[in-house]
């Protein structure tokens, strides 16, 4: 009796299904724009952070007579604060701020705000 070796059939690899509908396209576009937008916000934040530091050092080293041509300390502080927030937060920071605004608008539109009528009596 001769034995023949039969190789097992190779397993079929399941490929992901490609969804070519409008919903999938828009969902993918949204996530890609969020990624790119978040990275752009982080880049802008890093630039603002560096520029705030440069202006701060420049102001500290400047001649007091040239003070009218320099940025104020408030501007420098806001550049550093906003730049640091954007550089570390990116899309998540902007999304959180936006969702807070959305909640406020929904509260205003849903009748959550109670307006009390003031009646004056003339005697």
C-alpha positions, 0 to 999 in steps of 0.5 A, a space after each residue: 500500500 502506497 501512501 500519498 501525501 496530500 497538502 492541506 488546503 491553504 486557509 483563505 485570508 479574510 480581507 476587510 470589506 471595502 465600503 464605497 458608500 457616501 457615509 463611509 467616505 464622509 466618516 473617513 474624511 471627518 477623521 482624517 480632517 480631525 487628524 490633520 487639523 489637530 496636528 496643524 493646531 499643535 504646530 500653530 501652538 508650538 509656533 505661538 509658544 516659541 514666539 511668546 518666549 522670543 518676545 519675552 526675552 526681547 522685551 527683557 533685553 530691550 532698551 527702555 526708550 524703545 518700549 513703545 515698539 514692543 509687545 506688552 506683557 499681556 500679549 506675551 503671556 497670552 501667546 505663551 498660555 494659548 500656545 502651550 494649550 494648543 501645542 499640548 491639546 490640539 484637536 481635543 482642546 478645541 473639541 472640548 471647548 466646542 462641546 461646551 458651547 454646544 451644551 450652552 446652546 442646547 440649554 438655551 434652546 431647550 428652555 433650561 434658562 428660566 426667565 422670570 417676569 418682573 411686574 411693576 405695580 403702579 399705585 
